[in-house]
Amino acid sequence: MDGTPRIHEDQIRERAYSLWEAEGCPDGCAERHWQQAERELQQGDNAGMAEARNASEAELQGGAQTSDAPGVAGRSRRSA
């Protein structure tokens, strides 16, 4: 084994989703968020993850609604 932590796809997906939310749910960034999430998890970047999680929580508490948010980071929202 090379010492690199083993990361599950679900962990990457959840982190990428958090990154997407923290950036205000922009369209067209799924690949960048996925790659960033993968890097952070591989490096064990707990500080970066906590910062983004706090930003997401603060945004949600500020009244942002994400109930129609996509299941995969970066997908377009449906317009009503």
CORMO-V753660 format. One record per helix or strand of 2 or more residues. SS is the DSSP state (a for helix, b for strand). FROM is the first residue (numbers start at 1). TO is the last residue. If there is no record, write none. Layout:
ss:SS from:FROM to:TO
ss:SS from:FROM to:TO
This chain:
ss:a from:9 to:22
ss:a from:30 to:43
ss:a from:46 to:61
